[in-house]
Amino acid sequence: MEGSINVLGAGLAYGFAAFGAAIGIGMVGGRTVEAMARQPEMAGKIQTTFFIAAAFAEALGLLGFVLALILMAA
């Protein structure tokens, strides 16, 4: 019984991490497109900032994946 609780906890941890990363990247992506539409001359700098922000959001999602693996191993 204890092993199945670890797997359930791991699944929930990764699910919430993936959901949070997806919401974060979606919000940043939407604001990036909006900013590029307002100031097309700044598109290069805005796009660079988007990639950095998306990388940070994705890193948090990957940390959730690592946490899920740790929970499954425990």
C-alpha positions in Angstrom: 0.0 0.0 0.0 2.8 2.4 0.8 4.4 2.0 -2.6 1.2 3.0 -4.4 1.0 6.2 -2.2 4.5 7.1 -3.3 3.5 6.6 -7.0 0.4 8.7 -6.5 2.4 11.5 -4.8 4.9 11.4 -7.6 2.2 11.6 -10.2 0.6 14.5 -8.5 3.9 16.3 -8.1 4.8 16.0 -11.7 1.3 16.8 -12.9 1.2 20.1 -10.9 4.7 21.0 -12.0 3.9 20.4 -15.7 0.6 22.3 -15.3 2.4 25.2 -13.7 5.1 25.3 -16.4 2.5 25.2 -19.2 0.5 28.0 -17.7 3.6 30.1 -17.1 4.9 29.6 -20.7 1.5 30.3 -22.1 1.1 33.5 -20.2 4.6 34.7 -21.2 4.1 33.7 -24.8 0.8 35.6 -25.0 2.4 38.7 -23.6 5.4 38.3 -25.9 3.1 38.3 -29.0 1.2 41.3 -27.6 4.5 43.2 -27.0 5.8 42.4 -30.5 2.5 43.6 -32.0 2.8 46.9 -30.2 6.5 47.5 -30.9 7.7 45.5 -33.9 11.1 47.2 -33.9 11.8 45.6 -30.5 10.9 42.1 -31.6 14.4 40.7 -31.3 15.0 41.9 -27.7 11.5 40.8 -26.7 12.0 37.4 -28.2 15.3 36.9 -26.4 13.6 37.8 -23.1 10.8 35.3 -23.9 13.2 32.5 -24.4 14.9 33.2 -21.1 11.6 33.4 -19.2 10.3 30.2 -20.9 13.6 28.4 -20.0 13.1 29.3 -16.3 9.5 28.1 -16.4 10.5 24.9 -18.0 13.3 24.4 -15.5 10.7 24.5 -12.7 8.7 21.8 -14.6 11.8 19.7 -14.8 12.5 20.1 -11.1 9.0 18.8 -10.5 9.9 15.8 -12.7 13.0 15.1 -10.6 10.9 15.4 -7.4 8.5 12.8 -8.8 11.4 10.4 -9.5 12.7 11.0 -6.0 9.3 10.3 -4.5 8.9 7.1 -6.5 12.3 5.9 -5.4 11.6 6.5 -1.7 
